[in-house]
Amino acid sequence: MTVFAVSGCAAATGVPADTNTARITLEGQDTLSYPILCTQRSWLWTLETLPDTPGFTAIVSTGASISPEIVRISDVHGFTGSAAGDRMAGTEASIHGTTFTVSGTAHGSFADRPTGKTEVKYRLEAHC
């Protein structure tokens, strides 16, 4: 006797529940959830939204202390900018379980004013 089984699935409606996800808030304005790729190399974690744009990339050091190394934001609510090097002052990072949180100020510009440099407060949350 041969038995055949048929299974049906509904179309995906956003990010699957078992996927690593991330959210970013700019100046208090929240975004949708993004799929995220979390990779670790030694003490450094790289958090990258998929796709890159709109989205962000952040590198967080988890050695003796937890600290953000760089944050790049790409076309989120029209803003593209970064925080790195000397501009990381005031930026904070934390880890609770498998959730990374990074917050601070990014320097860049909005798409409708590409030559108008600005700063925005951001908060990234990545569930890895």
C-alpha positions as CSV (number, residue, x, y, z in Angstrom):
1,M,0.0,0.0,0.0
2,T,1.3,3.5,-0.9
3,V,0.3,6.5,1.1
4,F,0.7,10.0,-0.1
5,A,0.6,13.0,2.1
6,V,-0.1,16.6,1.0
7,S,0.7,19.6,3.0
8,G,-0.3,23.2,2.4
9,C,1.3,26.3,3.6
10,A,0.2,29.9,3.7
11,A,2.4,32.6,2.0
12,A,4.9,34.2,4.3
13,T,3.6,37.4,5.9
14,G,6.8,39.1,6.9
15,V,9.7,37.7,8.8
16,P,9.3,34.0,9.8
17,A,9.0,33.5,13.6
18,D,12.2,31.4,13.8
19,T,14.3,33.9,12.0
20,N,16.8,36.2,13.7
21,T,15.2,39.7,13.6
22,A,16.2,43.3,14.2
23,R,14.5,46.7,14.7
24,I,15.8,50.2,14.4
25,T,14.4,53.4,15.9
26,L,15.5,56.8,14.5
27,E,14.4,59.8,16.6
28,G,11.7,57.7,18.2
29,Q,10.3,56.5,14.8
30,D,10.2,52.7,14.7
31,T,10.6,50.5,11.7
32,L,9.4,47.1,10.7
33,S,11.3,44.0,11.6
34,Y,14.2,43.0,9.4
35,P,15.8,39.6,9.0
36,I,19.3,39.8,10.4
37,L,22.6,37.9,10.0
38,C,24.6,37.7,13.3
39,T,28.1,36.4,13.0
40,Q,30.9,36.1,15.6
41,R,34.6,36.3,15.0
42,S,36.6,36.0,18.2
43,W,35.2,38.7,20.5
44,L,33.5,40.7,17.7
45,W,29.9,40.3,16.6
46,T,28.7,41.7,13.3
47,L,25.0,42.4,13.0
48,E,23.7,42.9,9.5
49,T,20.1,43.4,8.3
50,L,19.1,41.5,5.2
51,P,19.0,43.2,2.7
52,D,21.5,46.0,3.5
53,T,19.2,48.8,2.3
54,P,17.1,49.8,4.1
55,G,18.8,48.6,7.2
56,F,22.0,48.7,9.3
57,T,25.3,47.0,10.1
58,A,26.8,47.2,13.6
59,I,30.0,45.7,15.0
60,V,30.0,45.0,18.8
61,S,33.0,44.0,20.9
62,T,32.2,41.5,23.6
63,G,35.6,41.1,25.2
64,A,36.2,42.3,28.8
65,S,33.5,44.8,28.3
66,I,30.7,45.3,25.7
67,S,31.2,48.2,23.4
68,P,30.0,49.3,20.0
69,E,32.8,49.6,17.4
70,I,30.9,50.9,14.4
71,V,27.3,51.5,13.3
72,R,26.2,52.1,9.6
73,I,22.6,53.0,8.8
74,S,21.5,52.8,5.2
75,D,18.3,54.6,4.0
76,V,16.2,54.0,7.1
77,H,13.3,56.6,6.9
78,G,15.5,58.3,4.2
79,F,18.5,58.6,6.5
80,T,22.0,57.3,5.7
81,G,24.8,57.8,8.2
82,S,27.2,56.2,10.7
83,A,28.9,56.3,14.0
84,A,32.6,55.3,14.2
85,G,35.9,56.3,15.7
86,D,35.7,59.7,17.5
87,R,32.0,59.9,16.8
88,M,31.2,56.9,19.0
89,A,31.2,59.0,22.2
90,G,28.0,58.5,24.0
91,T,27.2,55.3,22.1
92,E,26.1,52.3,24.3
93,A,25.8,48.6,23.7
94,S,24.4,45.8,25.8
95,I,23.5,42.1,25.5
96,H,20.6,40.4,27.3
97,G,20.5,36.7,26.5
98,T,20.8,36.7,22.7
99,T,19.5,40.3,22.2
100,F,22.0,43.0,21.3
101,T,21.0,46.7,21.9
102,V,23.1,49.6,20.5
103,S,22.1,53.2,20.9
104,G,23.7,56.6,20.2
105,T,23.9,59.3,17.6
106,A,24.7,58.8,13.9
107,H,26.0,61.5,11.6
108,G,24.8,61.6,8.0
109,S,22.1,63.1,5.8
110,F,18.6,62.5,4.6
111,A,17.9,61.5,0.9
112,D,15.8,64.7,0.3
113,R,18.7,66.9,1.7
114,P,21.9,65.0,0.7
115,T,24.2,67.9,1.3
116,G,22.5,68.9,4.6
117,K,24.6,67.1,7.3
118,T,22.6,66.1,10.4
119,E,22.7,63.9,13.5
120,V,20.0,61.5,14.5
121,K,19.5,59.5,17.7
122,Y,19.1,55.7,17.0
123,R,18.4,52.5,18.8
124,L,19.2,49.1,17.3
125,E,17.8,45.9,18.7
126,A,19.0,42.6,17.2
127,H,17.7,39.2,18.3
128,C,20.4,36.7,17.4
